[in-house]
Amino acid sequence: MRPVFGYETTAAAVTIAIRRINEEHLLDNIDWDFVWLFPQCSEALTSGMTVNLIRDYDVDVIMGLPCAKSALNAGSLATFSSIPTLSFASTWSDFSDKSRFPTFARSVPSVAQTARSVLKLLDFFNWDQIAVLYTDDQERRKCYNLNNEIQDQNAVNSGKSLKFNYINGIVKNVTDDALTDFLEKASSLARIIFACFDSDTDKRRFMLHAYDSNMIGNEYVYIFPEHAPKSNSATMWKSSSSGNTSDGRDEDAKKAFQAAIILSCLLLLNLKYGGTISCFCDVVHSDVEWDLTSAKDLDAFRTEIPKLMRLPPFNCTTDCDWPDAQYGSVNSPYMHDAMYMYARALNKTLSEDPTQMLEFNEPYTSALIWSTRGGQAPLDVPICGFSGKSCPVSFMEQNGAIVIPVSVVFVLLVLLLVAAVVYNIYGRILRKRLENSLWQIENDELVQIDAAQSINSSEQSVKTTSTTHSIPSVFRKKVAKNSRYNFCYRRRELVAVRKHKTHVQFTPEDEAEFRAMRSMTHDNVNQFHGLSRDLTGNMSVWKALPRGSLRDILEKDSISFDWFFKFSLIRDIFEGMEYLHNSILRVHGRLTSKSCLVNDRWQVRLSDYGLSTIRNYEKLPARDMLWTAPELYDKQPLLKPTTASDVYSFGILCSELVTEMEAFAVHKNEQNMTDDDD
């Protein structure tokens, strides 16, 4: 058995594996100690030696076990002690039962693994219905056993179950009639066909029959399992590769195999003979030339085995001089893989994939396997069924009677919703325009008073729209002084027009402020008519009260107030200020004796409030600074007024009313205190 799995021709594969493990730094700083025993495939010896290894040598892993019966005994004992056991040659399906052998592993595939790979492949592409063809040579029976294993595993599958639409087994001789009969029946029952042949020559014959039966289009897929690595798996369409004499149909076979998938156990050598020699299940498109392990690479690996056997740790000299021990065994690469697999298991990188289940790379399968089908995997059941007469009815054909009315109603609802939103937005715009029109005053609405005529006749009347209005003398004086105020009639009402000499572009926030000012109604707050504009700038329009301002009254020496009257005036100022503080304006900002107007009932109304944006562009008259709180002078320009600064101004006004004279009358005649804002 030396050429197959003998100690002299196999053990040194472990040395090659350790060399690779060190090069890849899988297990650095590890010292390896080896103990080798020879049970001679005896069940009794295997049991005794396994106990010795576990009890006396305290081994971490048991490796080798080429004989199935020996592996069975050693695996059972190792399971009891939780010792890993790795076999490089046993293919029994019993070892796949992890409830019996949870610590057993092997580097060669079993029938159960091949069956699991087939089911995994079908599940990956969502193929639920297939047809099966297998042969039974009555000797090795590999396809017979594989078919049974697939059905057994499918029966216990906890997920979705595979449906076998048609199964046919061909015993011994595979005739052309048998192949044709299978394809004829399968064409009406399946598009995914699993075919397992004991002989490689039958695979090419089968695909040529599929080609002749016009069953190699994009709808069909043929899956062929490979139980052992072969160098010709990717080129089995060639007549020479399958043992046939040339029949001139290689091109037909090549086209036919474009519909095939080879599920194969491949030997790949990515580095030199010390590199990767691994057995794994993969999906191979039959029309792609793969770089399989060449005979030269494998020969180099097996030639090195006898040389390494003569070196530590084995030091095999006399026993390794046999003629049939001068070349590595057939299974020596699998011994290498068993050792390498154990090292990988110890390495932390395997924690990323603890299940070690077969996985397929989706971009790889789309780009390579289905390269001749536009990158799309075929369906297990065609859209129109196997007969082509069961095409699904379109959604509109099936539900048109419901969809159309519902769609119409939905569209109408959407249109109504859009119309409602547009109407709401348009309504808001119109409301805002209407509200803005309340404070926007055109110049032609203001009728100027003839100043000269007013001076010559103290009781002169001005006629506007057939109505006569008397002009108070206090206003005639202001017009005569040519101050910033002008007096006009607007809609038969006398108004005071304040000239600001500023051109300001108003923001939506400013417009909101003007709307709030226009809507203010309080007994102690003067009415704001709005804003107008001429060539000199903006003009604010206020209601003109007949008795003028507190300043006008205080300047008259002939007027004297009792304390009750003074208190009434102070209360009016306070209540007007409180109203402004609780409004959107939050502050008056320019509270002086001239901004406190008095009506004909001796009621004080605060005027000249708001207009914060316009005030920012105006210079505060020097005289008005006498009513301004000192803390606002900390910076230039002046800081924004606050409620506290209004209270300071209110205090100055109180002192004026109590003393019945201007608080800062001592400065009245100083040049820098001239008032140009009466």
C-alpha positions in Angstrom: 0.0 0.0 0.0 3.1 2.3 0.0 2.2 3.8 -3.4 -1.3 4.6 -2.2 -0.9 5.9 1.4 2.1 4.2 3.0 4.1 5.9 5.8 7.3 6.0 3.8 5.7 7.8 0.9 3.2 10.1 2.7 4.4 11.3 6.1 6.8 14.0 4.8 3.9 15.8 3.2 3.5 17.2 6.8 7.0 18.8 6.6 6.0 20.6 3.3 2.8 21.8 5.0 4.7 23.1 8.0 7.1 25.0 5.7 4.1 26.7 4.1 2.5 27.4 7.5 5.7 29.2 8.6 5.9 31.1 5.3 2.3 32.4 5.7 2.8 33.1 9.4 -0.3 31.2 10.3 1.1 29.9 13.6 4.2 31.7 14.6 6.3 30.7 17.6 4.9 27.2 17.6 7.1 24.1 18.2 5.8 20.9 16.6 6.3 17.5 18.3 5.4 14.4 16.4 4.6 10.8 17.5 4.0 8.2 14.9 2.5 4.7 15.5 1.6 2.0 13.0 -1.7 0.2 13.7 -1.5 -1.7 10.3 -5.2 -0.9 9.7 -6.1 -3.2 12.6 -9.1 -2.1 14.6 -7.7 -3.5 17.9 -4.3 -1.9 17.4 -5.9 1.4 16.4 -8.0 1.4 19.6 -5.1 0.7 21.9 -2.7 3.1 20.2 -5.3 5.9 20.2 -5.7 5.5 23.9 -1.9 5.6 24.3 -1.7 8.8 22.3 -4.3 10.5 24.3 -3.4 9.3 27.8 0.4 8.9 27.6 1.5 11.4 25.0 -1.2 14.0 25.6 -1.5 14.8 21.9 -3.4 17.8 20.5 -4.4 16.2 17.2 -4.5 12.8 15.7 -3.6 12.8 12.0 -3.4 10.1 9.3 -5.9 7.2 9.6 -6.0 6.2 5.9 -8.1 3.0 6.6 -11.8 3.5 7.1 -12.2 1.0 9.9 -9.2 2.4 11.8 -10.5 5.9 11.3 -13.9 4.8 12.7 -12.3 3.5 16.0 -9.9 6.4 16.4 -12.6 8.9 15.6 -14.9 7.5 18.3 -12.2 7.5 21.0 -11.0 11.0 20.0 -14.6 12.3 20.2 -14.8 11.1 23.8 -11.7 13.2 24.7 -12.5 16.1 22.4 -9.4 15.6 20.3 -9.4 16.7 16.7 -8.9 13.8 14.2 -7.9 14.4 10.6 -7.9 11.8 7.9 -6.3 12.2 4.5 -7.8 9.2 2.7 -11.1 7.9 4.2 -14.2 8.8 2.2 -16.9 7.0 4.2 -20.1 9.0 4.5 -20.4 7.9 8.1 -17.8 10.5 9.1 -20.1 13.3 7.9 -22.4 12.5 10.8 -21.2 15.3 13.2 -23.4 14.0 16.0 -21.2 10.9 16.0 -17.9 12.4 15.0 -17.9 16.1 16.0 -14.1 16.4 16.1 -13.4 14.4 12.8 -12.3 16.1 9.6 -10.8 15.1 6.4 -9.1 16.6 3.4 -10.8 14.5 0.7 -14.4 14.9 -0.3 -17.0 12.3 0.5 -20.1 11.4 -1.4 -22.1 13.4 1.2 -20.0 16.5 0.5 -20.6 16.2 -3.2 -24.3 15.8 -2.7 -24.3 18.8 -0.3 -22.5 20.9 -3.0 -25.0 19.9 -5.6 -27.9 21.0 -3.3 -26.1 24.2 -2.4 -25.6 25.1 -6.0 -29.2 24.5 -6.9 -30.3 26.6 -3.9 -27.9 29.4 -4.7 -29.5 29.9 -8.2 -33.1 29.3 -6.8 -33.6 26.2 -8.9 -36.4 24.2 -7.2 -37.4 21.8 -10.0 -34.9 19.5 -11.8 -34.6 16.3 -13.8 -32.1 13.6 -12.8 -30.2 11.1 -15.0 -27.6 8.7 -13.5 -25.9 5.5 -14.5 -25.2 2.4 -12.4 -22.3 0.3 -13.4 -23.1 -2.3 -10.6 -19.5 -2.1 -9.5 -18.3 1.3 -8.1 -21.9 2.7 -8.2 -20.6 6.2 -7.5 -23.5 7.9 -9.3 -26.1 5.5 -7.8 -24.9 6.4 -4.3 -24.7 10.1 -5.1 -28.3 10.1 -6.4 -29.4 8.4 -3.2 -27.4 10.8 -1.0 -28.9 13.8 -2.8 -32.4 12.6 -2.3 -31.8 11.7 1.4 -30.3 15.1 2.1 -33.1 16.9 0.3 -35.7 14.9 2.3 -34.3 16.2 5.6 -33.7 19.7 4.4 -35.4 22.1 6.8 -35.6 24.8 4.2 -37.3 24.7 0.8 -37.4 21.3 -0.7 -36.2 20.4 -4.2 -38.7 18.9 -6.5 -37.5 16.0 -8.8 -39.8 16.2 -11.8 -38.2 13.3 -13.5 -35.6 10.7 -12.4 -34.1 8.0 -14.6 -31.4 5.5 -14.0 -29.5 3.7 -16.7 -28.0 0.3 -15.6 -24.7 -0.8 -17.1 -24.7 0.0 -20.8 -25.6 3.5 -21.8 -27.2 3.4 -25.2 -28.0 6.2 -27.6 -31.7 5.3 -27.4 -31.7 5.6 -23.6 -30.1 9.0 -23.8 -32.6 10.2 -26.5 -35.5 8.9 -24.5 -34.5 10.7 -21.4 -34.0 14.0 -23.1 -37.4 13.7 -24.9 -39.2 13.2 -21.6 -37.2 15.7 -19.7 -37.8 18.5 -22.2 -41.5 18.7 -21.1 -40.7 18.5 -17.4 -37.5 20.4 -16.5 -34.9 22.9 -17.7 -32.3 22.1 -15.0 -30.9 18.6 -15.6 -28.5 16.9 -13.2 -26.6 14.1 -15.0 -24.1 11.8 -13.4 -22.1 9.3 -15.5 -19.7 6.6 -14.3 -17.8 6.9 -17.6 -16.4 10.2 -18.9 -17.1 9.2 -22.5 -20.8 9.1 -21.8 -20.8 12.8 -20.8 -19.8 14.0 -24.3 -22.2 11.6 -26.0 -25.0 12.9 -23.8 -24.3 16.5 -24.6 -24.2 15.8 -28.3 -27.6 14.2 -28.0 -28.8 17.4 -26.3 -27.3 19.4 -29.1 -29.1 17.3 -31.7 -32.4 17.6 -29.7 -32.1 21.4 -29.7 -31.9 21.4 -25.9 -28.9 23.7 -25.4 -30.5 27.1 -25.6 -30.3 29.7 -22.8 -33.2 27.9 -21.0 -31.3 24.7 -20.3 -28.5 24.0 -17.7 -26.8 20.6 -17.3 -24.9 19.9 -14.1 -22.2 17.2 -14.1 -20.5 16.2 -10.8 -16.8 15.1 -10.7 -15.8 12.8 -7.9 -12.0 13.0 -8.4 -9.7 15.6 -9.8 -9.0 15.5 -13.5 -6.9 17.7 -15.7 -9.4 17.5 -18.6 -12.6 18.6 -16.8 -12.6 22.0 -18.6 -12.1 20.5 -22.1 -14.2 17.3 -22.0 -15.9 18.5 -25.1 -12.9 17.4 -27.0 -13.2 13.9 -28.4 -9.6 13.1 -27.4 -10.1 14.1 -23.8 -12.9 11.6 -23.3 -11.1 8.7 -24.9 -13.0 8.8 -28.1 -11.5 8.7 -31.5 -12.1 12.0 -33.4 -15.6 12.1 -34.8 -15.4 15.6 -36.2 -18.0 17.0 -33.8 -15.8 18.8 -31.4 -17.3 22.2 -32.3 -20.8 20.9 -31.8 -19.8 19.4 -28.4 -18.1 22.7 -27.5 -21.3 24.6 -28.1 -23.3 22.0 -26.2 -21.0 22.2 -23.2 -21.6 25.9 -23.0 -24.9 24.9 -21.3 -23.1 22.7 -18.8 -21.7 23.3 -15.3 -19.0 21.0 -14.0 -19.1 20.6 -10.2 -15.6 19.3 -9.7 -13.0 18.6 -7.0 -9.9 20.3 -8.5 -6.3 20.2 -7.6 -4.9 23.8 -8.0 -1.2 24.7 -7.6 -0.9 28.5 -7.3 2.7 28.4 -6.1 5.4 25.8 -6.8 5.1 22.4 -5.3 5.4 23.8 -1.8 2.4 26.1 -2.5 -1.4 25.5 -2.6 -2.5 21.9 -3.3 -6.1 21.9 -2.2 -9.2 19.9 -3.0 -12.4 21.9 -3.0 -15.7 22.1 -4.7 -16.2 24.9 -7.2 -18.3 25.7 -10.2 -16.4 25.6 -13.5 -17.8 26.8 -16.9 -16.8 24.1 -19.3 -15.8 26.5 -22.0 -13.0 28.0 -19.9 -9.4 26.7 -19.9 -8.4 26.3 -16.2 -4.8 26.3 -15.0 -5.1 22.9 -13.3 -2.3 21.2 -11.4 0.1 20.0 -14.1 1.7 16.6 -14.0 5.1 18.3 -13.7 4.0 20.3 -10.6 2.5 17.2 -8.9 5.6 15.1 -9.8 7.8 17.7 -8.2 5.8 17.6 -5.0 5.8 13.7 -4.8 9.5 13.5 -5.7 10.4 15.7 -2.7 8.6 13.4 -0.2 11.3 10.6 -0.1 14.0 13.3 0.3 12.3 14.9 3.3 11.6 11.5 4.9 15.4 11.1 5.5 15.5 14.4 7.4 14.2 15.3 10.9 11.7 14.7 12.4 11.3 11.3 10.6 14.9 10.4 9.9 13.8 7.4 7.8 16.8 5.7 6.2 16.8 1.9 6.0 13.0 1.6 6.0 12.7 4.1 3.3 15.1 2.4 0.9 12.5 0.2 -0.6 12.2 0.7 -4.4 8.5 1.6 -4.2 9.2 4.2 -1.5 11.2 6.5 -3.8 8.1 8.5 -4.9 5.3 10.1 -2.9 2.0 8.3 -2.7 -1.1 9.2 -4.6 -2.7 10.5 -1.4 0.4 12.5 -0.1 -1.1 15.8 -1.3 -4.1 15.2 0.8 -1.8 14.6 3.8 -0.3 18.0 3.1 -3.8 19.5 3.1 -4.8 17.8 6.3 -1.9 19.4 8.2 -2.5 22.7 6.5 -6.2 22.5 7.3 -5.4 22.0 11.0 -3.2 25.1 11.0 -5.8 27.1 9.4 -8.4 26.0 12.0 -6.1 27.2 14.8 -5.5 30.5 13.1 -7.9 33.3 14.1 -8.8 34.0 10.4 -11.1 31.1 10.3 -13.3 32.8 12.9 -14.8 34.8 10.0 -16.3 31.6 8.5 -16.8 29.1 11.3 -19.3 27.0 9.4 -17.0 26.3 6.4 -20.1 25.8 4.2 -19.7 26.0 0.5 -20.3 29.5 -0.8 -20.4 30.9 -4.3 -19.2 34.3 -5.3 -22.1 36.0 -7.1 -20.1 38.4 -9.3 -17.9 35.5 -10.3 -20.8 33.3 -11.2 -22.6 36.1 -13.1 -19.5 37.1 -15.1 -18.1 33.6 -15.9 -20.7 30.9 -15.7 -23.3 32.8 -17.5 -21.0 34.7 -19.9 -22.8 33.1 -22.9 -26.2 34.0 -21.5 -25.8 37.7 -21.0 -24.8 37.2 -17.4 -28.2 36.0 -16.3 -28.9 32.6 -14.7 -31.7 30.6 -16.3 -35.0 29.8 -14.5 -35.8 26.3 -13.4 -39.3 26.8 -14.8 -39.6 28.9 -18.0 -41.9 32.0 -17.8 -44.4 30.4 -20.2 -44.0 26.9 -18.6 -42.4 23.8 -20.1 -45.0 23.6 -22.9 -44.7 27.3 -23.8 -48.5 27.7 -23.5 -48.7 28.9 -19.9 -47.5 32.5 -20.2 -48.7 34.5 -17.2 -51.4 37.1 -17.9 -50.2 40.7 -17.6 -51.2 42.6 -14.5 -53.4 45.0 -16.5 -55.2 42.2 -18.3 -55.9 40.5 -15.0 -56.8 43.6 -13.0 -57.7 46.2 -15.6 -61.3 46.5 -14.4 -60.2 47.5 -11.0 -56.9 49.3 -11.8 -58.3 51.8 -14.3 -61.1 53.2 -12.1 -58.8 53.3 -9.0 -56.1 55.0 -11.1 -58.6 57.6 -12.3 -59.8 58.3 -8.8 -56.2 58.5 -7.6 -55.2 60.9 -10.3 -58.3 63.1 -9.5 -57.4 63.1 -5.8 -53.8 64.0 -6.6 -55.0 66.8 -8.9 -57.4 68.0 -6.2 -54.7 67.9 -3.7 -52.3 69.9 -6.0 -55.1 72.4 -6.7 -55.8 72.8 -3.0 -52.1 73.4 -2.3 -51.8 75.8 -5.1 -54.9 77.6 -4.0 -53.7 77.8 -0.5 -50.3 79.2 -1.5 -52.0 81.7 -3.9 -54.4 82.7 -1.2 -51.6 83.3 1.2 -49.9 85.5 -1.4 -53.1 87.5 -2.0 -53.7 87.9 1.7 -50.2 89.1 2.1 -50.5 91.5 -0.8 -53.8 92.8 0.7 -52.3 93.2 4.1 -49.3 95.0 2.6 -51.6 97.3 0.6 -53.0 98.6 4.0 -49.6 100.2 4.8 -48.5 101.0 1.3 -49.6 104.5 0.5 -49.4 106.1 -3.0 -48.2 109.7 -3.3 -51.4 110.8 -4.9 -53.4 109.8 -1.8 -51.7 112.6 0.1 -53.1 116.1 -0.5 -50.5 118.8 0.5 -51.5 121.8 2.7 -50.7 125.2 1.2 -48.3 126.5 3.8 -48.5 130.2 2.8 -52.3 130.1 2.8 -52.3 128.5 6.2 -50.1 131.2 7.7 -52.1 134.2 6.3 -55.4 132.8 7.6 -55.5 131.2 11.0 -58.9 129.7 10.4 -58.3 129.0 6.7 -60.0 125.8 5.5 -58.7 123.4 2.9 -61.3 121.8 0.6 -60.7 118.2 -0.3 -63.3 116.2 -2.2 -66.0 118.8 -1.3 -65.3 118.6 2.4 -63.8 121.4 4.5 -61.2 120.7 7.2 -59.8 123.2 9.7 -56.1 123.2 10.3 -54.9 123.5 13.9 -52.5 126.3 14.6 -49.8 124.0 16.0 -49.5 122.3 12.7 -49.3 125.6 10.8 -46.2 126.5 13.0 -44.5 123.2 12.2 -45.1 123.6 8.5 -43.7 127.1 8.8 -40.6 125.8 10.6 -39.9 123.7 7.6 -39.2 120.6 9.8 -39.0 116.9 8.8 -42.8 116.7 9.3 -45.3 117.7 6.7 -49.0 117.6 7.1 -51.4 116.4 4.5 -54.9 115.0 4.1 -55.4 111.4 3.3 -59.0 110.2 2.7 -60.4 113.3 4.4 -58.2 112.8 7.5 -55.3 115.0 8.6 -52.0 113.0 8.8 -48.5 113.8 9.8 -45.9 112.7 7.2 -42.4 112.0 8.5 -39.6 112.4 6.0 -36.8 109.8 6.5 -34.6 110.5 3.5 -33.6 106.9 3.2 -34.1 104.3 0.5 -34.4 100.9 2.1 -35.3 97.6 0.4 -37.7 96.0 2.8 -37.5 92.3 3.7 -40.5 90.0 4.5 -39.7 90.5 8.2 -40.0 94.3 7.7 -43.3 93.9 5.9 -44.6 91.8 8.8 -43.6 94.6 11.2 -45.4 97.2 9.1 -48.5 95.0 9.0 -48.4 94.6 12.8 -48.0 98.4 13.2 -50.9 99.0 10.8 -53.2 96.7 12.8 -52.4 98.2 16.3 -55.4 99.5 18.1 -55.0 101.0 21.6 -56.2 104.2 23.3 -52.6 105.2 24.1 -50.9 104.3 20.8 -51.2 106.6 17.8 -52.4 105.1 14.5 -49.8 104.2 11.9 -51.3 104.8 8.4 -48.4 103.4 6.5 -45.4 104.2 4.3 -45.1 106.2 1.1 -42.1 107.0 -1.0 -40.9 109.9 -3.1 -37.7 111.0 -4.7 -36.1 111.9 -1.4 -36.8 108.6 0.3 -39.3 106.8 2.5 -42.0 108.7 4.4 -44.0 107.3 7.4 -47.6 108.5 7.7 -49.2 108.9 11.2 -52.5 110.3 12.4 -52.1 114.0 13.4 -53.6 114.8 16.8 -54.9 118.3 17.3 -53.0 119.3 20.4 -49.6 118.3 19.1 -47.0 116.7 21.3 -46.1 117.0 25.0 -43.1 119.2 23.9 -45.5 121.6 22.3 -47.6 121.8 25.4 -44.7 122.1 27.8 -43.3 125.0 25.8 -46.4 127.0 26.5 -46.0 129.0 29.7 -49.7 129.6 30.0 -50.6 126.0 30.7 -50.5 124.6 34.3 -51.4 121.0 35.3 -52.7 119.8 38.6 -51.3 116.5 40.1 -54.3 114.4 39.1 -53.9 115.6 35.5 -50.2 114.9 35.6 -50.8 111.4 36.9 -53.3 110.8 34.0 -50.8 111.8 31.4 -48.1 109.6 33.0 -50.5 106.6 33.2 -51.3 107.1 29.5 -47.7 107.0 28.5 -47.1 103.9 30.7 -50.0 102.0 29.3 -49.0 102.8 25.7 -45.5 101.7 26.4 -46.7 98.5 28.1 -48.8 97.7 25.0 -45.8 98.1 22.7 -43.6 96.0 24.9 -46.2 93.1 24.7 -46.6 93.5 20.9 -44.5 92.1 18.1 -42.3 95.3 18.2 -41.2 94.6 21.9 -39.9 98.1 22.2 -40.7 101.8 21.3 -37.1 102.8 20.8 -37.5 106.6 20.3 -39.6 107.6 23.3 -39.3 111.4 23.8 -41.7 114.2 24.7 -42.2 115.0 21.0 -43.3 111.3 20.3 -46.1 111.6 22.9 -49.0 113.2 21.1 -52.1 114.6 22.8 -55.6 114.4 21.3 -58.5 116.8 21.9 -59.5 114.9 25.1 -56.1 115.4 26.6 -55.3 111.7 26.1 -51.6 110.8 25.4 -50.9 108.5 22.4 -47.4 107.2 21.7 -46.3 107.8 18.1 -43.1 107.4 16.0 -42.6 103.7 17.1 -41.4 100.7 15.1 -39.7 101.2 11.7 -36.6 99.4 13.0 -34.9 98.9 9.6 -35.4 102.6 8.6 -34.1 103.7 12.0 -30.9 101.7 11.4 -30.0 104.0 8.5 -30.9 107.2 10.3 -28.8 109.3 12.5 -30.4 110.1 15.9 -30.8 113.8 16.3 -28.6 115.3 19.0 -31.5 116.5 21.1 -33.2 113.1 21.1 -30.2 111.6 22.7 -31.1 113.3 25.9 -33.9 110.7 26.3 -31.7 107.8 25.3 -30.4 105.4 28.0 -26.6 105.8 28.5 -25.8 102.1 28.0 -26.8 102.4 24.4 -23.8 104.8 23.8 -21.2 102.1 24.5 -20.7 101.4 20.8 -21.1 103.3 17.6 -23.5 103.0 15.9 -25.8 103.0 18.9 -26.9 99.7 20.3 -30.5 98.6 19.6 -33.0 99.9 22.1 -34.5 97.6 24.7 -37.4 97.7 27.1 -35.0 98.8 29.8 -33.9 101.8 27.7 -37.6 102.6 27.1 -38.1 102.7 30.9 -35.2 105.2 31.2 -36.9 107.4 28.6 -40.2 107.0 30.5 -38.4 108.3 33.6 -37.2 111.4 31.8 -40.8 112.1 30.6 -42.1 111.7 34.1 -39.6 114.3 35.3 -40.8 116.7 32.6 -44.5 116.3 33.5 -43.8 116.6 37.3 -41.7 119.8 36.8 -43.8 121.0 33.9 -40.7 121.9 31.9 -38.2 120.2 29.7 -35.8 118.0 31.7 -32.8 119.4 29.9 -34.0 122.9 29.4 -30.6 124.3 30.6 -29.2 123.1 27.2 -32.0 124.4 25.1 -30.0 127.2 23.5 -26.8 125.4 23.0 -25.8 125.1 19.3 -25.2 121.4 19.4 -28.7 120.8 20.9 -30.6 122.4 18.0 -33.6 120.4 17.0 -34.2 119.7 13.3 -36.8 117.0 13.8 -39.8 118.8 15.2 
